[in-house]
Amino acid sequence: MKVRCTVHRDFRVSRIDDRLYSAFIEHMGRAIYSGIFEPGHPAADAHGFRQDVLAFVRDLNIPAIRYPGGNFVSAYDWKDGIGPVHERPIRLDLAWRSTETNRIGTNEFAAWADLAGIEMMLAVNLGTGSLQDAREFLEYVNYPGGTAWSDLRRSHGVERPYGVKMWCLGNEMDGSWQIGHRKARDYGRIADETSKALKTLDPGIETIVCGSSNDEMETYPDWEHTVLEECYENVDYISLHKYFGNRSRDTLNFFGKIEQTGRYIQAIAGTIDHVKARKRAKNDVYICFDEWNVWYHKRAEEKEKIRKWDWPEAPALLEEDYNFEDALFVGGLLNEFIRRSDRVKIACIAQLVNVIAPIRAERGGPAWRQTIYWPYQMASLYGRGEAMAVHVDGPTYDCRVAEDVSYLDVAVTHDPAAAMLTVFVLNRHLSEAADLDMDLAGFTPGEIALHRVMEGHELRATNSATAPDRIAPVKGHDAAIDEGRLRARLNPLSYNVIRINLSQE
């Protein structure tokens, strides 16, 4: 299979916002308790934070993390998670039918995020909560001092404000499953008023309004249009969520969902543009794709389990075992985010530890990296700078969710400061290698600086506590610069990252 590609130095898509490689963590299952926090674990520090997990998190170079939910936030009172731990109330979490001890709250999570080198993105409760709750939360977190809430924070041992810039206005408010679910018009109005109030208190923040929970919702895309009609001039982003699965074991159709996601982004981008034009607005609203991941291996059985259990504390929940096929898909989906980085500025893998996550941690035992950890890490490390326009000319296929899907999924980034071009390539073909011939027009390429590849595994193979490194990237050998062009042989069902040194520009 021969594939020709063209990248031209003068044809850029957008400057990539580093927050495209962000993450999400929720008070759900074992994400927090025995995930990032497990006092008494051999790897725990004096504050109870697991250092083995923290090391894996640091290696991902995550810019920002969304917290504390998720469905959890829609019935959560942030005040339950501040002050002396022994005085905090134990609550029943309606979202996941479990018991929340509130041992980890805003200040503890902020301390963990600081250790991890990650900026916080906080969500306010617009389900059972109010504008006033959100305003007080922002004052506690961001105001320097001299007021009731800021001085309360200082009395809790946090002298300096956190300066959190990103604030999510609720979560999945279009969903009937959401505690405090609202109709689009009602939600748009409360989001507008909340955003205005928060920005009055702290004009430097950015707010994220809830879009559709997925593109199969009955209200999609009317929800986005109605909500933005109410709040467009006062918000900065609209959120999208989407989870992916392959229950039919149709690999090519599964990979076609990458293109389907591109259509989802394009549709909402068009909705944003339409509302902006109707309102004659001057500001731009971008997309925050703040929940995405593969999620299907245990989804049905876990839903039934939740209905039956009796309010357990930090139960094992949605602990997906990710396979090689999932890793290939995640690599391709990250390519789509790069290609759409003119509209998608923030994206959060959901979630980070244990719950549908790239990192797993046994209670009292080891932590390990799942297969999807690796493409996420490589995109985060190397997918910075500018997204380049890429023309791909090669064989295609049709599937149920998309037509004319290129077997070779390609994204390219240019980092002028590092004088580096990075090529991310997923070969979706089930049996044929691809001979790639990429014209690097306008660039003066030097040598191959790095070639990492994930290939050669059975699609259902996984990593585990006993075989943590069964699937991981290895050094590639079949890429070279030849007369100013990148030539590479890419094996079937492989994900490749190729970095090319450029002459000083």
C-alpha positions as CSV (number, residue, x, y, z in Angstrom):
1,M,0.0,0.0,0.0
2,K,1.6,3.3,-1.2
3,V,0.6,6.5,0.4
4,R,1.7,10.0,-0.5
5,C,1.4,12.9,1.9
6,T,2.2,16.6,1.6
7,V,3.0,19.1,4.4
8,H,3.9,22.6,3.5
9,R,5.6,25.0,6.0
10,D,3.3,27.9,5.1
11,F,0.0,25.9,5.6
12,R,-0.8,25.8,9.3
13,V,-4.1,24.8,11.0
14,S,-3.5,26.5,14.3
15,R,-1.2,27.1,17.3
16,I,-1.9,24.1,19.5
17,D,-3.1,25.0,23.0
18,D,-1.0,22.9,25.4
19,R,-4.3,22.1,27.3
20,L,-5.3,19.8,24.4
21,Y,-3.5,17.1,26.5
22,S,-5.3,17.6,29.8
23,A,-7.0,15.1,32.0
24,F,-10.0,14.6,34.2
25,I,-10.4,12.9,37.6
26,E,-13.6,12.5,39.6
27,H,-14.7,11.4,43.0
28,M,-15.8,8.1,41.5
29,G,-14.8,4.5,42.2
30,R,-11.1,4.3,43.1
31,A,-9.9,7.3,41.1
32,I,-9.2,9.3,44.3
33,Y,-9.2,6.9,47.1
34,S,-6.6,4.1,46.6
35,G,-5.9,5.8,43.2
36,I,-4.0,9.0,43.9
37,F,-4.5,8.8,47.7
38,E,-3.9,5.7,49.8
39,P,-2.4,6.4,53.3
40,G,-0.5,3.4,54.5
41,H,0.5,2.2,51.1
42,P,4.2,1.4,50.8
43,A,4.6,4.1,48.1
44,A,2.5,6.8,49.9
45,D,4.2,10.0,51.2
46,A,3.4,11.6,54.5
47,H,0.2,13.1,53.1
48,G,-1.0,9.7,51.8
49,F,-0.4,10.4,48.1
50,R,0.9,7.4,46.1
51,Q,4.3,8.3,44.7
52,D,4.3,5.4,42.2
53,V,1.1,6.8,40.6
54,L,2.4,10.4,40.9
55,A,5.6,9.4,38.9
56,F,3.5,8.0,36.1
57,V,1.3,11.1,36.1
58,R,4.3,13.4,35.9
59,D,5.7,11.5,32.9
60,L,2.6,12.4,31.0
61,N,3.3,16.2,31.2
62,I,-0.4,17.0,31.7
63,P,-1.1,20.7,31.5
64,A,-4.5,20.8,33.3
65,I,-6.9,18.5,35.2
66,R,-10.7,18.8,35.6
67,Y,-12.0,18.2,39.1
68,P,-14.1,17.1,41.1
69,G,-16.6,15.8,38.4
70,G,-18.3,14.6,36.4
71,N,-21.7,13.5,37.5
72,F,-20.4,13.6,41.1
73,V,-20.3,17.4,41.0
74,S,-24.1,17.9,40.4
75,A,-24.9,17.0,44.0
76,Y,-21.6,18.0,45.6
77,D,-21.3,20.7,48.2
78,W,-17.7,22.0,48.0
79,K,-17.9,23.2,51.6
80,D,-18.0,19.5,52.7
81,G,-14.4,19.1,51.5
82,I,-12.7,22.0,53.4
83,G,-11.6,22.5,57.0
84,P,-10.3,19.9,59.5
85,V,-10.7,16.4,58.0
86,H,-12.0,14.9,61.2
87,E,-14.9,17.4,61.2
88,R,-16.0,16.8,57.6
89,P,-19.3,15.1,57.0
90,I,-19.7,11.7,55.4
91,R,-22.2,11.9,52.5
92,L,-24.1,9.6,50.2
93,D,-23.0,10.3,46.6
94,L,-26.1,10.0,44.5
95,A,-24.2,9.9,41.2
96,W,-22.4,6.6,41.8
97,R,-24.5,5.3,44.7
98,S,-21.5,5.2,47.0
99,T,-20.3,6.8,50.3
100,E,-18.1,9.9,50.1
101,T,-15.8,10.5,53.2
102,N,-14.6,13.9,52.0
103,R,-11.1,13.1,53.2
104,I,-9.9,14.7,49.9
105,G,-11.3,18.1,49.1
106,T,-10.2,21.2,47.3
107,N,-7.1,22.0,49.3
108,E,-5.8,18.4,49.3
109,F,-6.4,18.0,45.6
110,A,-4.7,21.3,44.9
111,A,-1.7,20.0,46.9
112,W,-1.6,16.8,44.8
113,A,-2.0,18.8,41.6
114,D,0.9,21.0,42.6
115,L,3.1,18.0,43.2
116,A,2.1,16.7,39.8
117,G,2.8,20.0,38.1
118,I,-0.8,20.3,36.8
119,E,-3.0,23.3,36.7
120,M,-6.5,22.8,38.1
121,M,-9.8,23.2,36.2
122,L,-12.6,23.3,38.7
123,A,-16.3,22.5,38.1
124,V,-19.1,24.1,40.0
125,N,-22.4,22.5,40.9
126,L,-25.2,23.8,38.8
127,G,-27.4,20.7,39.5
128,T,-28.4,21.1,43.1
129,G,-26.1,24.0,43.6
130,S,-26.7,27.7,43.0
131,L,-25.0,30.8,41.6
132,Q,-24.2,31.8,45.1
133,D,-22.5,28.5,45.9
134,A,-20.3,29.0,42.7
135,R,-19.5,32.6,43.7
136,E,-18.4,31.6,47.2
137,F,-16.3,28.7,45.8
138,L,-14.5,31.1,43.5
139,E,-13.9,33.6,46.3
140,Y,-12.5,30.8,48.6
141,V,-10.2,29.6,45.9
142,N,-9.0,32.7,44.1
143,Y,-9.5,35.8,46.2
144,P,-6.3,36.9,48.1
145,G,-7.8,37.8,51.5
146,G,-9.8,40.2,53.6
147,T,-13.2,38.6,52.9
148,A,-15.1,35.8,54.7
149,W,-14.4,33.0,52.3
150,S,-10.8,34.0,51.4
151,D,-9.9,34.4,55.1
152,L,-11.5,31.0,55.7
153,R,-9.1,29.5,53.2
154,R,-6.2,31.2,54.9
155,S,-7.4,29.8,58.2
156,H,-7.2,26.4,56.6
157,G,-3.5,26.9,56.0
158,V,-3.5,28.2,52.4
159,E,-2.3,31.7,52.6
160,R,-2.0,32.4,48.8
161,P,-4.9,32.0,46.4
162,Y,-4.8,29.3,43.8
163,G,-5.6,31.5,40.9
164,V,-7.6,28.8,39.1
165,K,-8.3,30.1,35.6
166,M,-10.7,27.5,34.1
167,W,-14.2,27.0,35.6
168,C,-16.8,24.5,34.3
169,L,-20.4,25.5,34.7
170,G,-21.9,22.2,35.8
171,N,-21.6,18.9,34.1
172,E,-23.7,17.1,31.3
173,M,-26.8,19.2,32.2
174,D,-28.5,17.8,29.1
175,G,-28.6,14.3,30.6
176,S,-31.7,13.0,32.3
177,W,-29.4,11.0,34.6
178,Q,-27.8,14.2,35.9
179,I,-28.8,15.3,39.4
180,G,-30.6,18.6,38.8
181,H,-30.9,18.1,35.0
182,R,-32.2,21.2,33.2
183,K,-33.8,22.1,29.9
184,A,-31.5,23.9,27.5
185,R,-33.0,27.3,27.9
186,D,-33.1,27.2,31.7
187,Y,-29.5,25.9,31.8
188,G,-28.3,28.5,29.4
189,R,-29.7,31.3,31.5
190,I,-28.3,30.1,34.8
191,A,-24.9,29.4,33.1
192,D,-25.0,33.0,31.7
193,E,-25.7,34.5,35.1
194,T,-23.2,32.4,36.9
195,S,-20.5,33.2,34.4
196,K,-21.2,36.9,34.6
197,A,-21.0,36.8,38.4
198,L,-17.8,34.8,38.5
199,K,-16.1,37.1,36.0
200,T,-17.2,40.1,38.0
201,L,-15.4,38.6,41.0
202,D,-12.3,37.5,38.9
203,P,-12.2,39.0,35.4
204,G,-9.2,36.8,34.5
205,I,-11.0,33.5,34.5
206,E,-12.4,31.4,31.6
207,T,-15.7,29.6,31.8
208,I,-16.9,26.4,30.1
209,V,-20.5,25.9,29.4
210,C,-22.0,22.4,29.0
211,G,-22.6,21.1,25.5
212,S,-24.0,17.7,24.7
213,S,-23.1,14.7,26.6
214,N,-22.5,13.0,23.3
215,D,-23.6,13.3,19.7
216,E,-26.3,10.7,20.0
217,M,-28.4,12.7,22.5
218,E,-31.9,13.3,21.2
219,T,-31.4,17.1,21.9
220,Y,-28.1,17.3,19.9
221,P,-27.2,19.8,18.3
222,D,-30.2,21.9,19.3
223,W,-28.9,21.9,22.9
224,E,-25.7,23.8,21.9
225,H,-27.6,26.3,19.8
226,T,-30.2,27.1,22.6
227,V,-27.6,27.3,25.4
228,L,-25.3,29.5,23.4
229,E,-28.1,31.8,22.5
230,E,-28.5,32.5,26.2
231,C,-24.8,32.9,27.2
232,Y,-22.6,33.3,24.2
233,E,-21.1,36.7,25.0
234,N,-20.2,35.7,28.6
235,V,-18.5,32.3,28.2
236,D,-15.3,31.1,26.6
237,Y,-15.8,27.4,25.8
238,I,-18.5,24.9,25.2
239,S,-17.8,21.3,26.4
240,L,-18.2,18.1,24.3
241,H,-18.1,14.6,25.7
242,K,-17.8,11.3,23.8
243,Y,-16.9,7.7,24.7
244,F,-16.0,5.0,22.3
245,G,-16.5,1.3,22.0
246,N,-16.2,-1.8,19.7
247,R,-18.7,-4.3,20.9
248,S,-19.1,-5.7,17.4
249,R,-15.4,-6.3,17.2
250,D,-15.3,-4.5,13.9
251,T,-11.9,-2.9,14.0
252,L,-12.2,-0.8,10.9
253,N,-15.6,0.6,12.0
254,F,-14.1,1.3,15.4
255,F,-11.3,3.3,13.8
256,G,-13.9,5.0,11.6
257,K,-15.2,6.7,14.8
258,I,-12.2,9.0,14.7
259,E,-13.7,10.5,11.5
260,Q,-17.2,10.5,13.2
261,T,-15.7,12.6,16.0
262,G,-14.3,15.1,13.5
263,R,-17.9,15.6,12.2
264,Y,-19.1,16.1,15.7
265,I,-16.5,18.8,16.3
266,Q,-17.3,20.4,12.9
267,A,-21.0,20.5,13.6
268,I,-20.5,22.3,16.9
269,A,-18.0,24.6,15.4
270,G,-20.7,25.5,12.8
271,T,-23.2,26.1,15.6
272,I,-20.8,28.4,17.4
273,D,-20.3,30.4,14.2
274,H,-24.0,30.6,13.6
275,V,-24.8,31.9,17.0
276,K,-21.9,34.4,16.9
277,A,-23.2,35.7,13.6
278,R,-26.8,36.1,14.8
279,K,-25.7,37.9,17.9
280,R,-23.2,40.1,16.0
281,A,-20.8,39.0,18.9
282,K,-17.2,40.1,18.9
283,N,-15.8,37.3,21.1
284,D,-14.9,33.8,20.1
285,V,-16.1,30.6,21.8
286,Y,-14.0,27.5,21.4
287,I,-14.5,23.8,22.2
288,C,-13.4,22.1,25.4
289,F,-13.6,18.3,24.7
290,D,-13.4,17.7,28.4
291,E,-14.4,14.0,28.5
292,W,-13.2,11.4,26.0
293,N,-11.9,7.9,26.1
294,V,-12.6,4.3,25.2
295,W,-15.3,2.9,27.5
296,Y,-17.2,-0.3,26.7
297,H,-15.5,-3.4,28.1
298,K,-17.3,-3.4,31.4
299,R,-19.9,-0.7,30.9
300,A,-23.1,-2.7,30.9
301,E,-22.2,-5.0,33.8
302,E,-21.0,-2.1,35.9
303,K,-24.3,-0.2,35.5
304,E,-26.2,-3.2,36.8
305,K,-23.7,-3.6,39.7
306,I,-24.2,0.0,40.7
307,R,-28.0,-0.4,40.9
308,K,-27.6,-3.3,43.4
309,W,-24.8,-2.3,45.8
310,D,-25.5,-0.6,49.1
311,W,-23.5,2.7,49.2
312,P,-19.9,1.2,49.4
313,E,-16.9,3.4,50.1
314,A,-14.5,3.8,47.1
315,P,-15.7,0.6,45.3
316,A,-13.9,-0.8,42.3
317,L,-15.9,0.8,39.4
318,L,-15.3,1.0,35.6
319,E,-11.8,-0.3,35.8
320,E,-11.4,-1.0,32.1
321,D,-8.6,-3.3,30.9
322,Y,-7.4,-1.6,27.8
323,N,-6.0,-3.6,24.9
324,F,-3.8,-2.9,22.0
325,E,-6.7,-2.0,19.7
326,D,-7.7,0.7,22.2
327,A,-4.2,2.1,22.2
328,L,-4.3,2.4,18.4
329,F,-7.6,4.1,18.5
330,V,-6.5,6.6,21.2
331,G,-3.5,7.5,19.0
332,G,-5.8,8.2,16.0
333,L,-8.2,10.2,18.1
334,L,-5.4,12.4,19.4
335,N,-4.5,13.0,15.8
336,E,-8.0,14.2,15.2
337,F,-7.7,16.7,18.1
338,I,-4.5,18.0,16.6
339,R,-6.1,18.4,13.2
340,R,-9.0,20.3,14.8
341,S,-6.9,22.4,17.1
342,D,-8.2,25.6,15.6
343,R,-11.5,24.8,17.3
344,V,-10.6,22.4,20.1
345,K,-8.4,24.2,22.6
346,I,-8.8,22.0,25.6
347,A,-9.4,18.2,25.8
348,C,-9.4,15.9,28.9
349,I,-8.9,12.2,28.8
350,A,-11.4,10.7,31.2
351,Q,-10.3,9.6,33.6
352,L,-6.7,9.5,34.9
353,V,-6.4,6.7,37.5
354,N,-8.3,3.4,37.9
355,V,-11.6,4.6,36.5
356,I,-11.5,4.2,32.6
357,A,-8.0,5.3,32.9
358,P,-4.5,5.1,31.5
359,I,-3.0,4.3,34.9
360,R,-4.1,1.5,37.2
361,A,-3.2,1.1,40.9
362,E,-4.1,-1.9,43.0
363,R,-5.2,-1.2,46.5
364,G,-2.1,-2.0,48.6
365,G,-0.3,-3.2,45.5
366,P,1.5,-2.0,42.4
367,A,0.6,0.6,39.8
368,W,1.1,0.1,36.1
369,R,0.5,1.9,32.8
370,Q,-2.2,0.6,30.5
371,T,-1.9,0.4,26.8
372,I,-3.6,3.7,26.2
373,Y,-1.1,5.5,28.4
374,W,1.6,5.4,25.7
375,P,-0.1,7.2,22.7
376,Y,-1.5,9.8,25.2
377,Q,2.0,10.3,26.6
378,M,3.7,10.6,23.2
379,A,1.1,13.1,21.9
380,S,1.4,15.2,25.1
381,L,5.2,15.2,24.9
382,Y,5.7,15.8,21.2
383,G,2.4,17.2,19.9
384,R,3.1,20.8,20.9
385,G,3.6,23.9,18.7
386,E,1.7,24.3,15.5
387,A,-0.7,21.9,13.8
388,M,0.1,21.6,10.1
389,A,-2.3,21.0,7.3
390,V,-1.7,17.5,5.8
391,H,-2.8,16.2,2.5
392,V,-3.0,12.4,2.3
393,D,-3.3,10.5,-1.0
394,G,-3.8,6.8,-0.5
395,P,-6.3,3.9,-0.3
396,T,-9.5,4.4,1.7
397,Y,-12.4,2.2,3.0
398,D,-16.0,2.6,3.9
399,C,-17.6,1.5,7.2
400,R,-20.9,1.9,9.1
401,V,-20.0,5.2,10.7
402,A,-17.9,6.9,8.0
403,E,-17.1,6.7,4.3
404,D,-13.8,7.3,2.4
405,V,-11.7,6.7,5.5
406,S,-8.0,6.8,4.8
407,Y,-6.2,3.7,6.0
408,L,-3.3,6.0,7.0
409,D,-4.4,8.5,9.7
410,V,-1.8,11.3,9.8
411,A,-1.2,14.4,12.0
412,V,1.8,16.7,11.9
413,T,3.1,19.3,14.4
414,H,5.8,21.9,14.0
415,D,7.7,23.3,17.0
416,P,9.6,26.3,15.7
417,A,11.3,26.9,19.0
418,A,12.8,23.3,19.0
419,A,13.2,23.3,15.2
420,M,11.3,20.0,15.2
421,L,8.7,18.4,13.0
422,T,6.7,15.5,14.5
423,V,4.6,13.1,12.4
424,F,2.0,10.9,14.1
425,V,0.7,8.1,11.9
426,L,-1.8,5.3,12.6
427,N,-1.9,2.6,9.9
428,R,-5.5,1.2,10.3
429,H,-5.1,-1.5,7.6
430,L,-5.6,-5.0,9.1
431,S,-2.9,-6.7,7.0
432,E,-1.0,-4.3,4.7
433,A,2.1,-2.3,5.5
434,A,2.1,1.3,4.1
435,D,5.0,2.8,2.2
436,L,4.8,6.4,3.2
437,D,6.3,9.1,1.0
438,M,5.8,12.6,2.6
439,D,6.8,15.8,0.9
440,L,8.1,18.3,3.5
441,A,7.6,21.3,1.3
442,G,9.3,24.5,2.6
443,F,11.1,22.7,5.4
444,T,14.8,21.7,5.4
445,P,14.8,18.4,7.2
446,G,17.8,16.9,8.8
447,E,18.0,13.5,10.5
448,I,15.4,11.4,12.2
449,A,15.6,12.4,15.9
450,L,13.2,9.8,17.2
451,H,11.0,7.0,15.8
452,R,8.7,5.2,18.3
453,V,6.2,2.6,17.3
454,M,3.5,0.4,18.8
455,E,2.9,-2.6,16.6
456,G,2.9,-6.4,16.4
457,H,0.5,-7.3,19.2
458,E,-2.7,-9.2,19.2
459,L,-5.6,-6.7,19.2
460,R,-7.0,-8.0,22.5
461,A,-3.7,-8.1,24.4
462,T,-3.5,-6.0,27.5
463,N,-1.0,-4.9,30.2
464,S,-1.6,-6.0,33.8
465,A,0.0,-5.9,37.3
466,T,2.0,-9.0,36.4
467,A,2.8,-8.0,32.9
468,P,2.9,-4.2,33.1
469,D,5.1,-3.6,30.0
470,R,3.8,-6.2,27.6
471,I,2.6,-3.5,25.3
472,A,4.7,-0.3,25.1
473,P,6.4,1.7,22.3
474,V,9.7,0.4,20.9
475,K,12.3,2.0,18.7
476,G,11.4,2.1,15.0
477,H,13.9,1.5,12.2
478,D,12.0,2.0,8.9
479,A,12.0,5.8,8.6
480,A,14.5,8.0,6.8
481,I,15.0,11.4,5.2
482,D,15.6,11.0,1.5
483,E,16.2,14.0,-0.7
484,G,14.2,16.2,1.6
485,R,11.3,13.8,1.9
486,L,10.2,11.5,4.8
487,R,10.1,7.9,3.6
488,A,8.9,5.2,6.0
489,R,7.5,1.7,6.0
490,L,4.7,1.4,8.5
491,N,3.4,-2.0,9.5
492,P,-0.3,-2.8,9.6
493,L,-2.1,-2.0,12.8
494,S,0.7,0.3,14.0
495,Y,1.0,3.7,15.7
496,N,4.1,5.6,14.8
497,V,5.7,8.8,16.2
498,I,8.5,10.2,14.0
499,R,10.4,13.3,15.0
500,I,12.6,15.1,12.4
501,N,15.3,17.7,13.1
502,L,15.0,20.8,11.0
503,S,17.6,23.3,10.0
504,Q,17.6,26.5,12.0
505,E,14.8,28.7,10.7
